[in-house]
Amino acid sequence: MANFQDIKAQTGIKFFKSSGTGSDSDPFVPEINAITTANEVSSINNFNVTIGTSSTEVRAANTNRKLLILINDSDENIYIALGQTATLNNGIRLNKNGGSLILNDPKYTGVINAICSSGSKKLVGIEGWHK
């Protein structure tokens, strides 16, 4: 990454070279290097699942999962269970009309199930993983 030279914008924002001495006349701003980390997402999958009146698998276990977003796109509450059978009025409640859940780092990589009381309700989401 190249060093930035002193630039004075009309807004008064200044950008300085990264080799300065740290004084007011020669400020030091360290370079920022992009570092690849284990938390990055390299693949994304958009999905939707029709949730039934019995426990319905939303996502299979995925040991590479780094991100999971679930959104209740129905007019009825949906209940989420992590790693077990979903049952009504237990687990994580996603409220009707847009209730959401974001699983980020720290992440859960096991199976995810859901249930609703009348069936045929849509749950939409995004799953991201890094290979």
Disulfide bonds with the S-S distance in Angstrom:
none
